[in-house]
C-alpha cells in the first residue's frame, strides 16, 4: 500500500508522517503541494506544520494549493485522507470537514502529552482502536480551538462524527472537547494531536500506567492499511 504525504511550504511533520507510515508497514510517497498528481496513492496524509507561515488563517492558503484540488476530488470519491494539526486546519478550510479552528482560548501555544478518547472507531483511520479507547499522543498547537455553530455541533454529535475527544483537560478551548472529526463517509479524518509522534518505542509519551513507550498513535496508520488491503 502506498500512502502519500503532501509537503507544503512550512510543513515540518511530513518526514515524521512518512516514518509512521513505514513503521505501519506501508510505503510513504512524498507529494509536493504545487503538483496536480497524486501518483496513484491509496491514501493521503496532510501533515502538521505552519503552511505558508499560517498567514491569513492556518491552513487557508494551503487549502488552495494546486494539489488540494486533486485531494478534494479524491476524498469526495472515497480516498482515505488524514489531516493532522495544520492538516486538520486545511481540511476545514477546504470544506472537507465542517467548522473552523481558531486561536487557543488561553492565547498561548500549547505542547503536552494529551489524553484523547476514540469516539468513532469505524472510520478508515480508527478501525484498529476500540470504541471508547483512551490513548496518549503529543499535542502542539497555537490555533487548535475547534468552533462550529450550535446546529453543526448537534449534527456532529448526533451523527457520531466526533472521531476523538479531549480527556482530562481541554487544552485549547475546543467546543465539546472535540479533538478530531470524521466526515459521514468515514474516509476523511482530521485531528489536532499528533499520532505520528507516538509510533515508535522510546520516542513518544510514557506514563506510569501505560508502559508501551509511546506507540498509541501507530494504530491510526495501521487502521487505514488494513482497511485498504482487506
C-alpha positions in Angstrom: 0.0 0.0 0.0 1.2 3.5 -0.9 0.3 6.5 1.3 1.1 10.0 0.0 2.3 12.7 2.4 2.0 16.2 1.0 4.7 18.8 1.7 3.6 22.4 1.8 5.9 25.4 2.3 6.2 25.4 6.1 5.4 21.8 6.7 7.5 20.3 9.4 6.0 17.0 10.3 5.9 15.5 6.9 9.0 13.3 7.5 7.5 12.1 10.8 4.4 11.1 9.0 6.4 9.3 6.4 8.2 7.4 9.1 5.0 6.5 10.8 3.7 5.1 7.5 6.8 3.0 7.1 6.5 1.6 10.7 2.9 0.7 10.0 4.0 -1.4 7.1 3.1 0.8 4.1 5.1 2.7 1.6 5.3 6.5 2.1 5.2 8.6 -1.1 6.4 12.2 -0.9 4.0 14.6 -2.7 4.5 18.3 -3.5 1.9 21.0 -3.0 2.5 22.5 -6.4 1.6 19.4 -8.4 -1.7 18.1 -9.8 -0.7 14.5 -9.5 -1.4 12.1 -6.6 0.8 9.5 -8.2 -1.8 6.7 -7.7 -1.5 6.6 -3.9 -4.0 4.6 -1.8 -4.4 7.2 0.9 -3.2 10.7 1.7 -1.8 12.5 4.8 -1.8 16.2 5.2 0.9 16.8 7.8 1.4 19.3 10.6 3.4 22.4 10.5 2.9 26.1 9.6 2.0 26.0 5.9 2.6 29.4 4.3 3.6 30.7 7.7 0.0 30.5 8.9 -0.7 33.8 7.1 -4.4 34.8 6.7 -5.7 31.8 8.6 -4.0 28.5 9.5 -4.4 26.2 6.5 -6.3 28.7 4.5 -3.7 29.3 1.8 -2.6 25.7 1.7 -6.2 24.6 1.1 -6.0 26.4 -2.3 -2.6 24.8 -3.3 -2.8 23.1 -6.7 -2.6 19.6 -5.3 -5.6 20.2 -3.0 -7.9 20.3 -6.0 -6.9 16.6 -6.5 -7.2 15.8 -2.8 -10.7 17.2 -2.6 -11.8 15.3 -5.7 -10.2 12.1 -4.5 -11.7 12.5 -1.0 -15.2 13.0 -2.4 -14.7 9.7 -4.3 -13.8 7.9 -1.1 -10.0 8.0 -0.9 -8.8 8.0 2.7 -7.4 11.4 3.8 -5.9 12.2 7.2 -5.2 15.8 8.3 -3.0 16.2 11.4 -2.9 19.6 13.2 -2.2 22.0 10.3 -3.6 19.3 8.0 -6.9 19.4 10.1 -7.0 23.1 9.5 -6.6 22.6 5.8 -9.5 20.1 5.8 -11.9 22.6 7.4 -10.7 25.4 5.1 -11.3 23.1 2.1 -14.7 22.3 3.5 -14.0 18.6 3.6 -14.8 18.8 7.3 -17.2 21.4 9.0 -16.5 24.1 11.4 -13.3 26.0 12.0 -10.2 26.3 14.1 -9.2 29.4 16.0 -6.5 30.6 18.4 -6.4 28.7 21.7 -8.7 30.3 24.3 -5.7 31.0 26.7 -3.8 32.8 23.9 -0.7 30.6 24.2 0.9 27.9 22.2 0.3 24.6 23.9 2.5 21.5 23.9 1.7 18.5 26.1 1.1 14.7 26.1 -2.6 14.7 25.7 -5.2 12.0 26.6 -7.8 11.6 24.0 -10.7 9.2 23.7 -11.6 7.4 20.4 -15.2 8.2 19.9 -15.7 6.7 16.5 -13.8 3.5 15.6 -15.5 2.9 12.3 -13.5 5.4 10.1 -10.8 4.5 7.7 -8.2 5.7 10.2 -9.6 4.3 13.5 -10.7 0.7 13.0 -7.8 -0.7 14.9 -9.0 1.1 18.1 -11.7 0.0 20.4 -14.7 2.4 20.8 -14.0 4.5 23.9 -10.3 3.6 24.0 -8.2 6.3 25.6 -4.7 7.0 24.2 -1.9 9.4 24.9 -0.3 11.3 22.0 1.5 14.6 21.7 -0.3 17.9 21.1 1.3 21.1 19.9 -0.7 24.0 18.5 -1.4 27.7 18.8 -4.7 27.7 16.9 -6.4 24.5 17.8 -9.7 25.7 19.3 -12.5 23.9 17.4 -15.6 26.0 16.7 -18.9 25.4 14.9 -22.4 26.6 15.1 -24.8 25.0 17.6 -26.6 23.3 14.7 -23.4 21.9 13.3 -22.3 20.7 16.8 -25.7 19.0 17.3 -25.3 17.2 13.9 -21.7 16.1 14.6 -22.7 14.6 18.0 -26.0 13.1 16.7 -24.4 11.5 13.6 -21.3 10.2 15.5 -18.9 12.4 13.5 -16.7 13.3 16.5 -13.7 11.0 16.0 -11.6 12.0 19.0 -12.3 13.9 22.2 -10.0 15.5 24.7 -10.0 13.9 28.1 -8.8 15.2 31.5 -8.2 18.7 30.2 -9.4 20.8 27.3 -6.0 22.2 26.0 -7.3 24.9 23.6 -11.0 25.6 24.3 -12.4 23.4 21.6 -16.2 23.2 21.8 -17.5 19.9 23.2 -13.9 18.9 23.9 -13.6 18.0 20.2 -10.1 16.8 19.3 -10.9 15.3 15.8 -13.7 14.8 13.3 -14.7 12.5 10.5 -16.9 13.0 7.5 -20.1 11.0 7.2 -18.4 8.5 4.8 -15.6 7.9 7.3 -12.7 8.3 4.8 -11.7 11.8 5.8 -10.5 12.4 9.4 -8.8 15.4 10.9 -7.4 15.8 14.4 -5.2 18.3 16.3 -3.0 15.9 18.3 -0.1 14.2 16.5 -0.3 10.4 16.2 2.8 10.4 14.0 4.8 11.4 17.1 3.7 8.3 19.1 4.6 5.4 16.8 7.9 4.1 17.9 9.0 2.7 21.3 11.1 5.2 23.2 10.1 8.2 21.2 6.7 9.1 22.4 4.7 9.7 25.6 5.3 7.5 28.6 3.0 7.2 31.6 3.1 5.2 34.8 0.1 3.2 33.7 0.9 2.8 30.1 4.4 1.4 29.6 4.1 0.9 25.9 6.6 3.8 25.5 4.6 5.9 23.2 3.1 3.8 20.4 -0.5 4.8 20.9 -0.6 6.7 17.6 0.5 3.8 15.4 -3.0 2.3 15.2 -4.1 5.4 13.2 -1.8 4.3 10.3 -2.3 0.5 10.6 -6.1 1.1 10.5 -6.0 2.6 7.0 -3.5 -0.1 5.9 -5.8 -2.9 6.9 -8.9 -1.1 5.5 -7.5 -0.7 2.1 -6.0 -4.2 1.9 -9.0 -6.0 3.2 
